[in-house]
Amino acid sequence: MGREEQPVKTVGLFMGTTEDSYGQALVSGILDIIEGLPWRLLCVSCGTIRSTHGMEAQRNVLYEIMDERGLDALILAGSLSHNVSEAELLSFCSNFGSIPIVTMSVVLPGLPSVITDNRGGMQAMMDHLLDVHSYRRLAFIGGPVGQQEAELRQQVFLDSLAHRGIAPVPQWLTHGDYTRVSGEDAALRILEAKMDPPFQVIVCANDSMAFGARDALAEKGILAGRDYYLTGFDDMSESRFMDPPLSTIRQSVRSQAGEAARIVIGLSQGAEVKSEGRVPADLVLRRSCGCPPSHLVEHDEGHGSDASDAALRQEWRESGPGSPAPSPEAFFKSIDALFHAGPPVDACEFWQAKLGALRHRLIGESQGGCLRAEEEEALHRARLLVFSLEKRRNAELSLSRDVLTEKMHGFREALVTSFRLPEIFEILERDLPGLGIDGAWLSLFDKPALPAEGASLHFAMAESRGLRVPATGLAFESRDIIPWGLRSIKPSQPLLLLEALYSREERLGFVLFSAKPNSAFLSGSLRTHISASIHGALLLEERRRREDQLMESEKLASLGSLVAGVAHDINTPLGVAMTAASYLEGRAREFKRLLESGALKKSQLAEWVEQTGETGGIIHSNLQRAADLVSSFKQVAADQAGEFRRRFDLRAYLDETLLSLRPQWKRQRVRVSLEGPEKLEVDSYPGAIAQIVTNIVVNALTHAFLPQADGELRLSLSLEGEMVRLRIQDNGQGIAPDIIDRVFDPFFTTKRDQGGTGLGLHIVASLARQPLGGRVSCSSNLGQGSVFEVILPRNAP
């Protein structure tokens, strides 16, 4: 069996998003562990369970369609449980059958977990603030009430105050939900308490809320590092670049995710593993807590790692200036190797701290309390090397990100200008591979209000390319994610990303990506742009469908009006014919009586013959008139009701059309005429032409002429090369300049209160373009009437 055919298991990661540094660290940590193993990672970007944050709440739809099928193990990121209780989270986990589940940052009975040493990290921060800085007026912005990590961090804060005999200020104890905006709100509540003296420092349960607090207070002119001090928890990458840089507690999310992966994979293989993994949380001191620069130079910044310290000291002993056989180049090569083998995040800061710690340790071990010149030179060159390595790594990463960002820009522009699903799918197939996406499967819910009831696959792009999906979609159970199930995806695709598609009001569907690891951060942006394009296309499609329905209704209404008019017009000749026939019948009975009685005179016979001929002529002429009306109506009605193409004499057909419309104007003082060549054969759609003439004529009769005013409506037909020009001109009131550009717009009417729909002339423009392949225009002057010109090819496309 070849390697491509080896069975691959899937570990699912339920997370908030891949876009931020936290999500990217989660993905990297798990990929570190499964590399080389027969496992793949499925990242489900579903947001916080029961999220209340706008669009994030729409991503919760993925919880409704996910179960254990296709998964062999599951990891729950710590950010998911902010809004639910322990019991609710346990109930949620029960939806995934018997597959192994590991939680991060929260401990649940009966389930293994990986947690950060929150107590140790928070205690180190409080000891530093209370004992080193001697702060006594501390405010606190905690996480969600009831969430395990948030409760523990708050308890350490309160215990630390109590241990030193400091009473907390109730107005300074607030809570957020770990988001930046909640930090802003919490800081403003603390400020509104107007306590005197004011707080000295705000301790935040995470970095995001610290950023929000800093921003909210800065808008009030209260600056961190000058008017108060600030700390966080997490050590997000942005923390180093805040002004002032944020003192915080580093928890290695990457290490935490890696430990979770080790545990859950071990459980799936039946191995005995510990029920709890614990990752250290280290104090990282920067200027926001009030530490002077001199203190920061001597501080190891919480990057402590005995293994790293030991490796650096070993290299120094073996090839540094103080070694038995000094080899500076070998030492620098060792620094290079350690740098690339160490943590990819904040590597420069990490190794600068290690070199600083090594220097202080060497000074402590020296006899004179200082280093020799060659030792100082070697350490200085090592620091420069680390800066150079970090600069090179950042340049390479920046270049890679810039290339992807530029491609994403072009992808976004292409989507913005696409308004039909087939066009969108063509762009996906063309551009996604350049963004590091090897495969994609896009599905829409059959019933958006009931997403679990079913979905239809509308687009699929796999390694083989060229995979085609029926235009109507391929129906399947939503919980299978793709029609063939997750296990059908090739083993060569180790990273899958599941994103919801949604608008502000509606959950549309979902898309599954197979991506290269360095493209994982794009999935959120892809989700946003694809969602917007799909939503726009669906809205446009629905609008077209409704317009088609309205246009069809308008056509039927026009046909109904035609029927009513023709029926009314037929009544007159039929009535005359009926009266004449009744008269003839009476005269026949009288003639029979005279004939049978023998009293018939020659003069009476002559009179009977004459009257019978006259009456028969009246009956014949009126029945012929009625027959002509019926015949023209039948042809026009059949053409308007269908979309049949045929060859016909356009002039004769327009005569028939106007004959069927005669009842529309005969009750008005309007004269209608038609001019043009007697024989003008065309190959086109007569129904569309009849509909155009009908709508323009009816529009003129409705809008152009005042009641009881004399009017004229002239139709002229001409042939210009292979194009036919139909000009319909009236001498009515004309059209105001401010609305003439809108007469062909759908739903535009000046007589909505009289039942106008505003679709009559829109139908004219639509039919002229398609199916007739022509165009229509309108010109007018107030008080001088209007002219509609319809130009059509003699042979329709």
C-alpha positions in Angstrom: 0.0 0.0 0.0 1.5 3.4 -1.0 1.9 6.2 1.4 -0.9 8.2 -0.2 -3.3 5.4 0.7 -2.4 5.2 4.3 -5.4 5.9 6.6 -5.3 9.3 8.2 -7.1 10.3 11.4 -8.5 13.7 12.0 -8.2 15.8 15.2 -10.7 18.6 15.4 -9.9 22.0 16.9 -12.9 24.1 17.9 -11.5 27.7 18.1 -12.5 31.3 17.7 -10.6 32.3 14.6 -7.4 31.7 12.7 -6.9 35.5 12.1 -5.4 36.5 15.4 -2.1 35.6 17.1 -3.9 33.3 19.6 -5.5 31.3 16.9 -2.4 31.0 14.8 -0.4 29.8 17.9 -3.1 27.1 18.4 -2.8 25.9 14.9 1.0 25.9 14.9 1.2 24.1 18.3 -0.9 21.2 17.0 0.8 21.0 13.6 4.1 20.8 15.5 3.0 17.5 17.1 1.2 15.8 14.2 3.9 16.5 11.7 5.1 13.1 10.4 2.2 11.3 12.1 -0.8 9.8 10.3 -3.0 12.7 11.5 -4.6 15.8 10.0 -6.0 18.9 11.7 -9.5 20.3 11.1 -9.8 23.8 12.5 -13.4 24.8 13.1 -13.6 28.6 13.4 -16.9 28.7 15.2 -16.4 31.6 17.7 -17.3 31.6 21.4 -20.2 29.3 22.3 -23.3 31.4 22.5 -21.4 34.5 21.3 -23.2 37.8 21.6 -20.7 39.7 19.5 -22.4 40.7 16.3 -21.2 38.7 13.4 -19.3 36.2 15.5 -22.6 34.9 16.7 -23.4 33.8 13.2 -20.4 31.6 13.1 -22.0 29.6 16.0 -24.0 27.8 13.3 -21.0 25.4 12.9 -21.8 24.0 16.4 -25.2 23.0 15.0 -23.7 20.9 12.2 -20.7 19.3 13.9 -20.7 16.0 15.6 -18.2 13.1 15.9 -18.5 11.9 12.3 -15.3 12.3 10.5 -13.4 13.1 13.7 -11.1 10.8 15.7 -10.3 13.3 18.5 -11.3 16.8 19.6 -9.6 19.8 21.2 -11.6 22.7 22.6 -9.8 26.0 22.7 -10.1 27.9 26.0 -11.7 30.9 24.3 -14.9 29.0 23.5 -16.2 28.6 27.1 -16.4 32.3 28.1 -20.3 32.4 28.0 -21.3 29.0 29.3 -21.2 27.2 32.6 -19.3 24.0 33.4 -22.5 22.0 33.1 -23.4 23.5 29.8 -19.9 22.8 28.5 -20.1 19.2 29.6 -23.5 18.9 27.8 -21.9 20.3 24.7 -19.1 17.8 24.8 -21.6 15.0 25.1 -22.6 15.7 21.4 -19.4 14.1 20.2 -20.0 10.5 21.3 -17.0 8.6 22.6 -14.1 10.2 20.8 -11.4 11.6 23.0 -11.8 15.2 24.0 -9.2 17.5 25.6 -10.1 21.0 26.9 -7.8 23.9 27.1 -7.8 26.5 29.9 -10.9 24.9 31.6 -11.1 21.8 33.8 -14.2 19.5 33.3 -15.0 16.4 35.4 -14.0 13.3 33.6 -12.2 15.0 30.7 -8.4 15.6 30.4 -7.4 19.2 30.2 -4.4 21.4 29.6 -4.2 24.6 31.6 -1.8 27.4 32.2 -0.4 28.0 35.6 -2.7 30.9 36.1 -2.2 31.0 39.9 1.6 31.1 39.7 1.7 33.7 36.9 -0.9 35.9 38.5 0.8 35.6 41.9 4.1 36.7 40.4 2.5 39.8 38.9 0.7 40.7 42.1 3.9 40.2 44.2 5.8 42.5 41.8 3.2 45.2 41.9 2.6 45.1 45.7 6.1 44.4 46.9 8.5 45.9 44.3 6.4 48.9 43.4 4.5 49.2 46.7 1.2 50.0 44.9 -1.8 50.0 47.3 -4.6 51.4 45.1 -5.3 48.6 42.5 -8.3 48.3 40.2 -9.1 45.0 38.5 -10.8 44.2 35.2 -11.7 40.5 35.3 -12.9 38.0 32.7 -16.4 36.6 32.4 -18.1 35.8 35.7 -18.2 32.0 36.3 -15.4 31.2 33.8 -12.7 29.1 35.5 -9.6 31.0 34.5 -11.3 34.4 35.1 -12.4 33.4 38.6 -9.0 32.1 39.5 -7.2 35.2 38.3 -9.6 37.4 40.3 -9.2 35.2 43.4 -5.4 35.6 43.3 -5.8 39.3 43.0 -8.1 39.5 46.0 -6.0 37.0 48.1 -2.9 39.0 47.4 -4.5 42.2 48.7 -5.9 40.4 51.7 -2.5 38.9 52.6 -1.1 42.5 52.8 -4.1 43.9 54.7 -5.4 45.9 51.7 -9.1 46.2 51.4 -10.3 46.1 47.7 -12.4 49.0 46.5 -15.7 47.5 45.2 -16.1 50.2 42.5 -12.8 49.2 41.1 -13.7 45.5 40.6 -15.2 45.2 37.2 -15.6 42.5 34.6 -15.4 42.1 30.8 -15.6 39.2 28.4 -11.9 39.2 27.3 -12.7 41.5 24.3 -11.1 44.8 23.7 -14.5 46.7 23.7 -15.4 45.2 27.1 -12.1 46.5 28.4 -13.0 49.9 27.2 -16.4 49.8 29.0 -14.9 48.4 32.2 -12.2 51.2 32.4 -14.9 53.8 31.9 -16.9 52.3 34.8 -13.8 52.5 37.0 -13.3 56.1 36.0 -16.9 57.0 36.7 -16.6 55.9 40.3 -14.5 59.1 40.9 -12.8 57.7 43.9 -10.3 59.9 45.8 -7.4 59.2 45.7 -7.6 57.6 42.3 -6.3 54.2 41.3 -2.6 53.7 40.7 -2.7 50.6 38.5 -5.3 48.6 36.6 -4.7 44.9 36.6 -6.4 43.2 33.6 -7.3 39.5 33.2 -6.0 39.5 29.7 -4.2 41.7 27.2 -7.1 42.5 24.9 -9.0 44.2 27.8 -5.8 46.0 28.8 -5.6 47.4 25.2 -9.2 48.5 25.5 -8.8 50.1 28.9 -5.7 52.0 27.6 -7.6 53.3 24.6 -10.7 54.4 26.5 -8.7 56.3 29.2 -6.4 57.9 26.6 -9.5 59.4 25.0 -10.1 61.1 28.3 -6.5 62.4 28.4 -5.5 59.8 31.1 -2.3 58.1 29.8 -0.9 54.7 30.9 2.7 55.0 32.2 2.1 58.6 33.2 -1.2 58.9 35.1 -1.6 55.2 36.1 0.0 51.8 35.4 -1.4 48.8 33.6 -0.8 45.1 33.3 -2.3 42.2 31.3 -2.2 38.5 30.9 -1.4 36.4 27.7 1.6 38.4 26.2 0.0 38.8 22.8 2.5 39.9 20.1 0.9 43.4 20.2 1.8 43.8 23.9 5.4 44.6 23.0 4.4 47.5 20.7 1.8 49.2 23.0 2.9 52.6 24.2 4.2 52.0 26.8 5.0 48.3 26.2 2.7 46.1 28.3 3.8 44.2 31.4 2.0 40.9 31.3 2.1 37.2 31.9 3.2 35.0 29.1 1.3 31.8 28.6 2.7 29.8 25.7 -0.5 29.1 23.7 1.6 27.1 21.2 3.0 24.9 23.9 -0.5 24.5 25.4 -2.0 23.4 22.1 0.9 21.0 21.5 0.4 19.4 24.9 -3.3 19.1 24.2 -2.5 17.4 20.9 -0.1 14.9 22.6 -2.7 14.0 25.2 -5.6 13.5 22.8 -3.6 11.5 20.2 -2.4 9.3 23.1 -5.9 8.8 24.3 -7.1 7.8 20.8 -4.4 5.2 20.6 -5.4 3.7 24.0 -2.2 5.0 25.8 -2.1 5.8 29.5 -1.8 9.6 29.6 -2.0 12.1 32.4 -5.4 13.7 32.9 -4.0 17.2 33.2 -1.3 19.0 31.4 0.1 22.2 32.9 2.0 24.9 31.0 4.0 27.5 33.0 3.0 31.2 33.0 5.9 33.6 33.2 6.1 37.2 34.3 7.1 39.6 31.5 8.0 43.0 32.8 7.9 46.0 30.5 7.4 49.7 31.1 3.6 49.8 31.6 3.9 48.6 35.2 6.3 51.4 36.1 9.6 49.5 35.9 12.6 51.7 35.0 14.6 50.6 32.0 17.6 49.7 34.2 15.4 47.1 36.0 14.2 45.7 32.7 17.8 45.2 31.5 18.6 43.0 34.5 15.2 41.2 34.4 15.0 37.9 32.4 11.5 39.0 31.2 9.9 35.8 32.0 11.5 33.8 29.2 12.8 31.4 31.7 13.6 28.0 30.4 16.2 25.8 32.2 16.7 23.9 29.0 17.5 27.0 27.0 19.8 28.4 29.7 21.6 25.1 29.9 22.0 24.8 26.1 23.5 28.4 25.9 25.9 27.8 28.9 27.0 24.5 27.3 27.8 26.2 24.0 29.7 28.9 25.9 31.8 26.4 27.8 32.6 24.4 24.6 33.4 27.2 22.2 33.2 30.6 23.9 36.2 32.8 24.8 36.6 31.1 28.2 36.6 27.5 26.8 39.7 25.3 26.6 39.7 25.7 22.8 37.9 29.0 22.0 36.2 29.1 18.6 34.2 32.3 18.1 32.8 31.1 14.7 31.7 27.8 16.2 30.0 29.7 19.1 28.1 32.0 16.6 27.0 28.9 14.5 25.7 27.5 17.8 23.7 30.7 18.4 22.3 30.5 14.9 21.2 26.8 15.5 19.7 27.6 18.9 17.8 30.6 17.4 16.2 28.5 14.7 15.4 25.6 17.0 13.9 27.9 19.6 10.4 29.5 19.8 9.5 31.2 16.5 7.5 33.8 18.3 9.5 36.6 20.0 12.7 34.6 19.3 14.8 37.8 19.4 13.5 38.9 22.7 13.9 35.4 24.0 17.5 35.0 23.1 18.5 38.6 24.0 17.1 37.8 27.5 19.1 34.6 27.6 22.3 36.3 26.6 21.7 38.9 29.2 21.1 36.3 31.9 24.3 34.5 30.7 26.3 37.7 31.0 25.1 38.3 34.6 25.8 34.8 35.5 29.3 35.0 34.1 29.9 38.3 35.9 28.8 36.6 39.1 31.2 33.7 38.5 34.2 36.0 37.7 36.7 36.9 40.3 36.8 40.6 39.6 33.1 41.1 39.0 33.6 41.9 35.3 34.2 40.1 32.1 37.3 40.1 29.9 37.3 42.2 26.8 37.1 39.2 24.5 34.1 37.8 26.5 32.3 41.1 26.2 33.1 41.2 22.5 31.7 37.7 22.0 28.5 38.4 23.8 28.1 41.7 21.9 28.6 40.0 18.6 26.1 37.3 19.7 23.5 40.0 20.4 24.1 41.5 17.0 23.7 38.1 15.4 20.4 37.5 17.1 19.1 40.9 15.9 20.3 40.0 12.4 18.6 36.6 12.5 15.4 38.1 13.7 15.5 40.8 11.0 16.1 38.2 8.3 13.3 36.0 9.7 10.9 39.0 9.8 11.8 40.0 6.3 11.1 36.6 5.0 7.8 36.4 6.9 6.9 39.9 5.8 7.7 39.1 2.2 5.6 36.0 2.3 2.7 37.8 3.9 3.0 40.7 1.5 2.8 38.4 -1.5 -0.3 36.7 0.0 -1.9 40.0 0.9 -1.4 41.4 -2.6 -3.0 38.2 -4.1 -5.8 38.6 -1.5 -6.4 42.2 -2.7 -6.8 41.0 -6.3 -9.0 38.2 -5.2 -11.2 40.6 -3.2 -11.5 43.0 -6.1 -12.5 40.2 -8.4 -15.2 39.0 -6.0 -16.6 42.5 -5.5 -17.4 42.8 -9.2 -19.0 39.4 -9.5 -22.7 39.1 -9.1 -23.6 35.5 -10.1 -22.6 32.3 -8.4 -21.0 30.7 -11.5 -18.7 33.8 -11.8 -17.8 33.6 -8.1 -17.0 29.9 -8.4 -14.7 30.6 -11.4 -12.8 33.1 -9.3 -12.4 30.7 -6.5 -11.0 28.0 -8.7 -8.6 30.5 -10.4 -7.3 32.4 -7.4 -7.5 30.1 -4.3 -4.4 27.9 -5.3 -2.3 31.1 -5.4 -3.4 31.8 -1.8 -2.1 28.5 -0.6 -5.5 26.8 -0.7 -5.2 23.3 -2.2 -8.8 22.3 -2.0 -12.2 23.9 -1.3 -15.7 22.6 -0.9 -18.5 25.3 -0.6 -22.0 24.4 0.5 -25.2 26.3 1.1 -27.9 25.4 3.5 -31.1 24.1 2.0 -33.1 25.8 4.8 -31.0 28.5 6.4 -33.3 28.6 9.4 -32.7 24.9 9.9 -29.0 24.3 9.0 -28.8 20.8 10.3 -31.6 19.6 8.0 -29.4 19.6 4.9 -27.1 21.4 2.6 -26.1 21.3 -1.1 -22.5 21.3 -2.4 -22.3 24.1 -5.1 -18.5 24.3 -5.6 -15.7 21.8 -5.2 -12.0 22.2 -5.9 -9.7 19.4 -5.0 -6.2 18.3 -6.0 -7.4 16.7 -9.2 -9.0 20.0 -10.3 -11.7 20.0 -12.9 -14.2 18.5 -10.4 -17.6 19.7 -11.5 -20.8 20.0 -9.4 -24.3 20.1 -10.9 -25.7 23.6 -11.2 -28.5 22.8 -8.8 -26.0 21.5 -6.2 -25.3 18.1 -4.7 -27.5 17.5 -1.7 -26.1 15.8 1.5 -26.4 15.9 5.2 -24.9 19.0 6.7 -23.1 17.1 9.4 -21.0 15.2 6.8 -19.4 18.6 5.9 -18.9 17.3 2.3 -21.1 14.8 0.4 -18.4 12.1 0.6 -17.5 12.7 4.3 -14.2 14.1 5.7 -12.5 10.7 5.5 -12.7 10.9 1.7 -10.2 13.8 1.6 -6.8 12.8 0.5 -4.1 12.1 3.2 -1.8 14.6 1.5 -4.0 17.4 2.8 -2.9 17.7 6.5 -4.7 21.0 7.4 -8.4 21.6 6.9 -10.2 24.8 7.8 -14.0 25.0 8.2 -15.6 28.5 8.0 -19.2 29.6 8.2 -20.7 31.7 5.4 -23.2 34.2 6.6 -24.7 37.7 6.3 -25.7 40.0 9.1 -29.2 38.4 9.2 -28.8 35.0 7.7 -26.7 31.9 7.9 -25.9 30.9 4.3 -23.7 27.8 4.5 -20.1 26.9 5.1 -16.8 26.3 3.2 -14.1 23.8 3.9 -10.5 24.7 2.9 -7.5 22.5 2.6 -4.6 24.9 3.2 -0.9 25.2 3.5 0.1 26.0 7.2 1.4 29.5 6.3 -2.0 30.4 4.7 -4.2 29.4 7.6 -4.4 33.0 8.8 -6.2 33.9 5.6 -9.3 31.7 6.2 -11.1 34.4 8.2 -10.6 36.9 5.4 -11.6 34.4 2.8 -14.7 33.6 4.8 -15.7 37.3 5.0 -15.1 38.1 1.3 -16.8 34.9 0.0 -19.7 35.4 2.4 -20.3 38.9 1.1 -20.1 37.8 -2.6 -22.4 34.8 -2.1 -24.9 36.9 -0.1 -24.9 39.6 -2.8 -25.3 37.0 -5.6 -28.2 35.3 -3.8 -29.9 38.6 -3.2 -29.5 39.5 -6.8 -30.8 36.1 -7.9 -33.8 36.4 -5.6 -34.5 39.9 -7.0 -34.3 38.6 -10.5 -36.7 35.8 -9.6 -39.1 38.2 -8.1 -38.8 40.6 -11.0 -39.5 37.8 -13.4 -42.5 36.8 -11.4 -43.8 40.4 -11.3 -43.0 40.8 -15.0 -44.9 37.6 -15.8 -47.8 38.9 -13.6 -47.7 42.2 -15.5 -47.7 40.4 -18.8 -50.7 38.3 -17.7 -52.4 41.4 -16.4 -51.8 43.1 -19.8 -53.2 40.0 -21.5 -56.2 40.0 -19.1 -56.8 43.7 -20.0 -56.6 42.7 -23.7 -59.1 39.9 -23.2 -61.5 42.3 -21.4 -61.2 44.9 -24.2 -61.6 42.4 -27.0 -64.6 40.8 -25.2 -66.2 44.2 -24.9 -65.5 45.1 -28.5 -66.9 41.8 -29.8 -70.1 42.4 -27.9 -71.2 45.1 -30.5 -71.0 43.1 -33.7 -72.3 40.0 -32.0 -75.2 42.0 -30.6 -76.0 43.4 -34.0 -75.8 39.9 -35.6 -78.0 38.4 -32.9 -80.6 41.2 -33.4 -80.6 40.7 -37.2 -80.8 36.9 -36.8 -83.7 37.3 -34.4 -85.5 39.7 -36.9 -84.8 37.2 -39.7 -86.2 34.4 -37.7 -89.5 36.3 -37.0 -89.8 37.2 -40.7 -89.3 33.6 -41.6 -92.2 32.5 -39.4 -94.5 35.2 -40.9 -93.4 34.1 -44.5 -94.2 30.4 -43.6 -97.7 31.3 -42.3 -98.5 33.3 -45.4 -97.2 30.5 -47.6 -99.2 27.8 -45.8 -102.4 29.9 -45.9 -102.2 30.5 -49.6 -102.3 34.2 -49.0 -98.7 35.0 -50.1 -98.6 37.8 -52.7 -95.9 38.4 -55.2 -95.0 41.7 -53.7 -94.6 40.0 -50.3 -92.3 37.4 -51.8 -90.2 40.2 -53.4 -90.1 42.1 -50.0 -89.0 38.9 -48.2 -86.2 38.2 -50.6 -84.9 41.7 -50.3 -85.1 41.8 -46.5 -83.5 38.4 -46.2 -80.5 39.5 -48.3 -80.0 42.7 -46.3 -80.4 41.0 -43.0 -78.0 38.2 -44.0 -75.5 40.9 -45.1 -75.7 42.6 -41.7 -75.2 39.2 -40.0 -72.3 38.3 -42.2 -70.5 41.7 -41.8 -70.8 41.7 -38.1 -69.8 38.1 -37.6 -66.8 38.8 -39.9 -65.8 41.7 -37.8 -66.1 39.6 -34.6 -64.1 36.8 -36.3 -61.3 39.3 -37.3 -61.2 40.5 -33.7 -61.0 36.9 -32.4 -58.4 35.9 -34.9 -56.1 38.9 -34.1 -56.6 38.4 -30.4 -55.8 34.7 -30.7 -52.6 35.4 -32.5 -51.4 38.2 -30.3 -52.5 36.4 -27.1 -50.7 33.2 -28.2 -47.5 35.2 -29.0 -47.6 37.1 -25.7 -48.2 34.1 -23.7 -45.3 32.1 -25.3 -41.8 32.8 -26.4 -41.9 31.4 -29.9 -39.7 32.5 -32.7 -41.0 32.6 -36.3 -40.8 34.4 -39.6 -43.7 36.9 -40.1 -44.8 40.1 -41.8 -44.1 42.8 -39.1 -46.4 45.4 -40.7 -49.4 43.0 -40.9 -48.6 41.7 -37.4 -48.6 45.3 -36.0 -52.0 45.8 -37.7 -53.3 42.8 -35.8 -51.8 44.0 -32.6 -53.4 47.4 -32.9 -56.7 45.8 -33.8 -56.7 43.8 -30.6 -55.8 47.0 -28.7 -58.6 49.1 -30.3 -60.9 48.8 -27.3 -58.2 50.4 -25.2 -58.5 53.8 -27.0 -61.9 53.9 -28.7 -63.4 55.3 -25.5 -60.9 58.2 -25.6 -60.6 60.9 -28.2 -57.3 59.5 -29.5 -56.6 58.6 -33.1 -54.1 55.8 -33.7 -52.3 55.3 -37.0 -49.6 53.0 -38.4 -47.3 53.9 -41.3 -44.6 51.9 -43.0 -43.8 49.4 -45.8 -46.6 47.0 -46.6 -44.3 44.0 -46.6 -41.6 43.8 -43.9 -40.7 40.2 -43.1 -38.6 39.6 -40.0 -37.4 36.5 -38.1 -38.0 37.3 -34.5 -40.2 36.8 -31.4 -43.7 38.2 -32.2 -44.9 37.9 -28.6 -42.1 40.2 -27.4 -42.8 42.7 -30.1 -46.6 42.6 -29.3 -45.8 43.1 -25.6 -43.6 46.1 -26.4 -46.2 47.8 -28.6 -49.0 47.0 -26.1 -47.1 48.5 -23.1 -46.0 51.7 -24.9 -49.5 52.3 -26.4 -51.2 51.6 -23.0 -48.6 53.8 -21.3 -49.4 56.7 -23.7 -53.1 56.2 -23.2 -52.6 56.3 -19.4 -50.2 59.1 -19.0 -50.0 61.2 -22.2 -53.5 62.6 -22.7 -55.7 64.6 -20.4 -59.3 63.3 -20.0 -61.6 64.3 -22.9 -58.6 65.9 -24.8 -58.1 65.1 -28.5 -54.9 63.1 -29.1 -52.9 61.4 -31.7 -50.7 58.4 -31.5 -48.6 57.7 -34.6 -46.6 54.5 -35.1 -44.1 54.5 -38.0 -42.1 51.5 -39.2 -38.9 51.6 -41.3 -36.1 49.4 -42.4 -32.5 50.7 -42.1 -30.1 48.1 -43.4 -30.6 45.0 -41.3 -32.2 47.0 -38.4 -35.9 47.8 -38.0 -36.9 51.1 -36.4 -40.3 51.4 -34.8 -41.2 54.9 -33.7 -44.2 55.6 -31.5 -45.0 59.3 -31.1 -47.8 61.0 -29.2 -48.7 64.7 -29.0 -49.6 64.5 -25.3 -48.3 66.2 -22.1 -44.8 65.0 -22.4 -42.5 63.8 -19.6 -40.8 66.0 -17.0 -37.0 66.3 -17.4 -36.3 65.1 -13.8 -37.9 61.7 -14.4 -37.3 60.9 -18.0 -34.1 59.0 -17.2 -36.1 56.8 -14.8 -39.0 55.7 -17.1 -37.4 52.3 -17.8 -36.5 51.7 -14.1 -38.3 48.8 -12.5 -41.2 49.8 -10.2 -41.0 53.5 -11.2 -44.5 55.0 -11.7 -46.2 58.3 -11.2 -49.6 56.6 -10.7 -49.0 54.1 -8.0 -52.1 55.4 -6.2 -54.1 54.4 -9.3 -52.8 50.8 -9.4 -49.6 51.4 -11.5 -46.8 48.9 -10.9 -44.0 50.7 -12.6 -43.1 47.6 -14.6 -44.6 48.3 -18.0 -41.7 50.2 -19.6 -39.2 48.2 -17.6 -40.6 45.1 -19.4 -40.3 47.0 -22.7 -36.6 47.7 -22.1 -35.9 44.1 -20.9 -37.7 42.5 -24.0 -35.9 44.9 -26.4 -32.5 43.8 -25.1 -33.4 40.1 -24.5 -34.7 38.2 -26.5 -34.9 40.7 -29.4 -31.3 41.9 -29.2 -32.2 45.6 -29.7 -32.6 48.7 -27.7 -35.2 51.3 -26.7 -35.0 55.0 -26.0 -37.3 57.8 -25.0 -37.2 61.5 -25.6 -39.8 64.2 -24.6 -40.5 67.9 -24.2 -43.1 69.1 -21.8 -46.3 70.1 -23.6 -45.0 68.6 -26.9 -45.4 64.9 -26.4 -43.1 62.0 -26.2 -41.3 59.7 -28.7 -40.3 56.1 -28.0 -37.9 54.5 -30.5 -37.4 50.7 -30.6 -34.5 49.6 -32.8 -34.4 45.8 -33.5 -32.3 43.5 -35.7 -34.3 42.1 -38.6 -33.1 38.7 -37.5 -33.1 38.3 -33.8 -29.9 36.9 -32.2 
